Amino acid sequence: MDFLSGADLSLAKTFWLATLSFLVAILWTPLFTDFLYKNRLGKKIRQTGFDEKSAPIFYSLHKHKENTPTMGGLLIWITVAVITVVMNLNQARTWLPLFVLVATGLVGAADDLMNIYGIGPNRGGLRFRWKLILYAIIALIGAWWFYSKLGWNVISIPGLGQMEIGAWYIPLFVIVLVFTTFSANETDGLDGLAGGVMASAFAAFGIIAIVQGKPELAAFCGTVLGALMAFLWFNIYPARFFMGDTGAMALGMTLGILAFLTDTVFILPIIGLVLYIEGLSAVVQILSKKLRHGKKIFLSAPIHHHFEAKGWPEPRITMRFWIISAVSAMTGLFVFLVSR
């Protein structure tokens, strides 16, 4: 009965903060949108891929979206940061995910600005290797905190139980966070796609946190979810503005942090199945072009662009990926509950 009472209170607080976050984000969106359009903070559509070689299919599919305002992710993480600080959520539970959200968001914002003003390789922002280094540094800070400060070196594997891995915890932490971050960025390629996929994932982790008796972490997930819903209101097709690296990268790395905080790192690929498929499809495409003398597996990568190139309407791709994401999030929750 005490557990049910605590769970009820945790759920109520999560819903309350999700609602507050949604309302706050919705209320300041008109000012934010006016700022983006007034200052012409429009995205430049890249004409090259990760290998900095021509990507004509992608460009032909998206050139009509050039100069649509980007950096919409600011709406999400600024709202979350303000509410988390003002509502004084337990710092022991929320300080690290909030730090990662803001730090990664700032790096992403710098990259978005470089893209807007035509700075960097092919005037498209930071080189991939520099992005990789910067996000790896943020992940290393998180790994150091978990391993050295919190003393965590144990992971749970569904069906097998807990396993102590010692210092291997650090490279695992960095790899998971960096790959999830870049996978989230790859998913942010169609109107509303990343936002809807992320919403399912954060909702799932919020429920996991409630079941584990971590109300402050659940409330943090709810705060992110509320801001994401407000963002999606304006980002669904045709998008009023894009999420940009400042949103996608920040949300991706924060998901990774939540997976480690809830000791569900091996359930993360199930909950975030669409993210991982998107990320892996980009990796497979790159490897294929390098190892097979330029031959591609997909018409365009990541995989949602492949379906686009085959003639699927953008909203159809987005909504079907949303459905897959919702089902995978529920499956991940089922695996989590059974493995307990």
C-alpha positions in Angstrom: 0.0 0.0 0.0 2.9 2.4 0.8 4.4 1.6 -2.6 1.1 2.3 -4.3 0.8 5.6 -2.4 4.3 6.6 -3.4 3.7 5.6 -7.0 0.5 7.6 -7.1 2.3 10.7 -5.8 5.2 10.2 -8.2 2.8 9.8 -11.1 0.9 12.9 -10.1 4.0 15.0 -9.9 5.2 13.7 -13.2 1.9 14.6 -14.9 1.9 18.0 -13.2 5.4 18.9 -14.4 4.7 17.6 -17.9 1.6 19.8 -18.1 3.5 22.8 -16.7 6.4 22.2 -19.1 4.0 22.0 -22.1 2.2 25.2 -21.1 5.4 27.2 -20.5 6.9 26.0 -23.8 3.7 26.8 -25.7 3.5 30.3 -24.2 7.0 31.4 -25.1 7.0 29.7 -28.5 5.5 32.8 -30.4 8.3 35.0 -29.1 10.9 32.3 -29.9 9.5 31.8 -33.4 9.4 35.5 -34.1 13.1 35.7 -33.0 14.1 32.9 -35.3 12.3 34.4 -38.4 13.3 38.0 -37.6 17.0 37.0 -37.4 16.8 34.6 -40.4 18.2 31.7 -38.4 17.4 29.3 -41.3 19.0 25.9 -41.9 21.2 25.4 -44.8 20.5 22.0 -46.4 23.8 20.0 -46.7 24.9 18.8 -50.1 27.4 16.2 -48.7 27.3 13.3 -46.4 29.6 12.3 -43.4 32.4 11.5 -45.9 32.0 15.1 -47.2 31.2 13.7 -50.7 28.2 14.8 -52.8 24.8 13.6 -51.6 22.5 14.6 -54.5 19.5 12.5 -53.6 19.3 13.9 -50.1 19.7 17.5 -51.4 17.1 17.1 -54.1 14.6 15.7 -51.5 15.1 18.6 -49.0 16.3 21.6 -50.9 12.8 23.2 -50.7 13.2 23.3 -46.9 16.3 25.5 -47.0 16.1 28.5 -44.8 13.4 27.0 -42.6 14.3 28.2 -39.1 16.3 25.7 -37.0 17.5 25.5 -33.4 14.0 24.6 -32.2 15.6 22.4 -29.7 16.3 25.5 -27.6 12.6 25.5 -26.8 12.9 22.1 -25.2 16.0 22.2 -23.1 15.7 25.8 -22.0 12.2 25.1 -20.8 13.3 21.9 -19.0 16.3 23.6 -17.4 14.2 26.5 -16.0 11.5 24.3 -14.6 13.9 21.8 -13.1 15.8 24.6 -11.3 12.8 26.6 -10.2 10.9 23.5 -9.0 14.1 22.4 -7.2 14.0 18.8 -8.3 16.3 16.6 -6.2 19.8 17.4 -7.5 21.1 13.9 -6.7 18.7 12.5 -9.3 18.5 15.3 -11.9 21.8 17.2 -11.8 23.6 14.9 -14.2 20.9 14.5 -16.8 20.3 18.2 -16.7 24.0 19.0 -17.1 24.2 16.6 -20.1 21.1 18.1 -21.6 22.3 21.6 -21.4 26.0 21.0 -22.2 25.2 18.9 -25.3 22.5 21.4 -26.3 25.1 24.2 -26.2 27.5 22.3 -28.5 24.6 21.5 -30.8 23.6 25.2 -30.8 27.1 26.2 -31.8 27.0 23.7 -34.7 23.6 25.0 -35.8 24.9 28.6 -35.8 27.9 27.5 -37.9 25.5 25.9 -40.4 23.3 29.0 -40.5 26.2 31.4 -41.2 28.0 29.0 -43.6 31.0 28.2 -41.4 32.9 24.9 -41.6 33.4 22.2 -44.3 31.1 22.9 -47.3 29.7 25.7 -45.1 27.8 23.1 -43.1 29.0 23.4 -39.5 31.4 21.4 -37.5 33.4 18.6 -39.0 32.1 15.1 -38.0 35.4 14.3 -36.1 35.1 17.5 -34.0 31.5 16.7 -33.1 32.6 13.2 -32.1 35.4 14.5 -29.9 33.2 17.1 -28.2 30.4 14.7 -27.4 32.8 12.0 -26.3 34.3 14.5 -23.8 30.8 15.2 -22.4 30.2 11.5 -22.2 33.5 10.9 -20.5 32.6 13.5 -17.8 29.4 11.5 -17.2 31.3 8.2 -17.2 33.8 9.6 -14.6 30.9 10.8 -12.4 29.2 7.4 -12.5 32.3 5.3 -12.0 34.4 7.5 -9.6 31.8 9.5 -7.7 28.9 7.2 -7.6 30.9 4.0 -7.6 28.8 2.3 -10.3 30.4 -0.6 -12.1 27.5 -3.0 -12.4 25.1 -3.5 -15.2 21.8 -5.5 -15.4 21.3 -7.8 -18.3 17.7 -8.9 -18.8 17.3 -12.6 -18.1 20.9 -12.9 -16.6 20.8 -10.5 -13.7 23.5 -8.1 -12.6 27.1 -8.3 -13.8 30.1 -6.4 -12.4 32.3 -5.1 -15.2 34.8 -2.9 -13.3 36.5 -0.2 -15.4 34.9 -1.5 -18.6 31.9 0.5 -17.3 33.6 3.7 -18.6 34.1 2.7 -22.3 30.6 1.1 -22.4 29.1 4.3 -21.0 30.9 6.5 -23.6 30.0 4.2 -26.5 26.4 4.0 -25.6 26.0 7.8 -25.0 27.9 8.8 -28.2 26.1 6.3 -30.4 22.7 7.2 -29.0 23.5 10.9 -29.5 24.4 10.6 -33.1 21.5 8.2 -33.8 19.1 10.8 -32.4 20.7 13.4 -34.7 20.2 11.0 -37.7 16.6 10.5 -36.8 16.0 14.3 -36.9 15.6 14.3 -40.7 11.8 14.6 -41.3 9.2 17.0 -39.9 8.1 15.7 -36.5 10.1 12.4 -36.7 12.6 12.9 -34.0 10.2 14.6 -31.6 7.6 11.8 -31.8 10.2 9.0 -31.4 11.8 10.8 -28.5 8.4 11.3 -26.8 7.8 7.6 -26.7 11.3 6.9 -25.2 11.1 9.6 -22.5 7.6 8.4 -21.5 8.9 4.9 -21.2 11.8 6.0 -19.0 9.4 8.0 -16.9 7.4 4.9 -16.1 10.5 2.9 -15.4 11.7 5.6 -12.9 8.3 5.5 -11.2 8.4 1.7 -10.9 11.9 1.9 -9.5 10.8 4.5 -6.9 12.8 7.4 -8.3 10.1 10.1 -8.4 12.5 13.0 -9.2 13.9 11.2 -12.2 10.3 10.4 -13.4 9.4 14.1 -12.9 12.4 15.1 -15.0 11.3 12.7 -17.8 7.8 14.3 -17.6 9.3 17.8 -17.9 11.1 16.8 -21.0 8.0 15.1 -22.4 5.9 18.1 -21.8 8.3 20.4 -23.6 8.7 17.9 -26.4 4.9 17.9 -27.0 4.9 21.7 -27.3 7.7 21.5 -29.7 5.9 18.9 -31.8 2.9 21.1 -32.0 4.9 23.4 -34.3 7.2 20.8 -35.8 4.8 18.4 -37.4 4.5 18.5 -41.2 4.9 21.2 -42.5 7.4 22.2 -39.8 7.3 25.8 -38.5 10.9 25.2 -37.4 13.4 22.3 -37.1 14.8 20.8 -33.9 18.4 21.1 -35.0 21.5 19.6 -33.4 20.8 21.7 -30.3 17.8 19.5 -29.7 18.5 16.2 -31.2 22.0 15.8 -29.8 20.9 17.0 -26.3 17.9 14.6 -26.2 19.9 11.6 -27.5 22.6 11.9 -24.9 20.1 12.5 -22.1 18.3 9.3 -23.1 21.6 7.5 -22.7 22.1 9.0 -19.2 18.6 7.9 -18.2 19.4 4.4 -19.3 22.4 4.2 -17.0 20.6 6.0 -14.1 17.9 3.4 -14.2 20.3 0.5 -15.0 18.5 -0.3 -18.2 21.2 0.2 -20.7 20.4 -3.2 -22.4 16.8 -2.2 -22.7 17.6 1.1 -24.3 18.0 -0.4 -27.8 14.5 -1.8 -27.5 12.9 1.4 -26.2 14.9 3.5 -28.7 14.6 0.9 -31.5 13.9 3.5 -34.2 16.9 5.7 -33.1 19.2 2.7 -33.3 17.9 1.5 -36.7 18.5 5.1 -38.0 22.0 5.2 -36.6 23.0 1.8 -37.8 21.6 2.4 -41.3 23.9 5.4 -41.5 26.9 3.4 -40.3 26.1 0.5 -42.7 25.9 3.0 -45.6 29.2 4.6 -44.8 31.0 1.2 -44.4 29.5 0.0 -47.7 30.7 3.0 -49.6 34.2 2.7 -48.1 34.6 -1.1 -48.5 32.7 -1.6 -51.7 34.2 1.2 -53.8 31.3 3.6 -53.4 28.5 1.1 -53.7 25.5 2.0 -51.5 23.0 -0.3 -49.7 20.3 2.4 -49.3 19.3 5.0 -51.9 20.0 7.6 -49.2 20.8 7.3 -45.6 19.7 7.2 -42.8 16.9 4.8 -43.7 14.0 7.3 -43.6 15.6 9.1 -46.6 15.7 5.7 -48.4 11.9 5.5 -48.1 11.6 9.1 -49.1 13.7 8.4 -52.3 11.4 5.5 -53.1 8.5 7.9 -53.2 6.9 7.5 -49.7 5.2 10.8 -48.6 7.0 12.4 -45.6 4.1 12.3 -43.2 3.6 8.5 -43.9 7.2 7.7 -43.0 7.0 9.9 -39.9 3.8 8.4 -38.6 4.8 4.8 -39.3 8.1 5.4 -37.5 6.0 6.9 -34.6 4.0 3.7 -34.4 7.1 1.5 -34.4 8.6 3.7 -31.7 5.5 3.4 -29.5 5.4 -0.4 -29.9 9.1 -0.7 -29.2 8.8 1.5 -26.1 6.0 -0.7 -24.8 8.0 -3.8 -25.6 11.0 -2.3 -23.7 8.7 -1.7 -20.7 7.5 -5.3 -20.8 11.0 -6.6 -20.8 11.9 -4.3 -17.9 8.9 -5.4 -15.8 9.5 -9.2 -16.6 13.2 -8.9 -15.8 12.5 -7.5 -12.4 
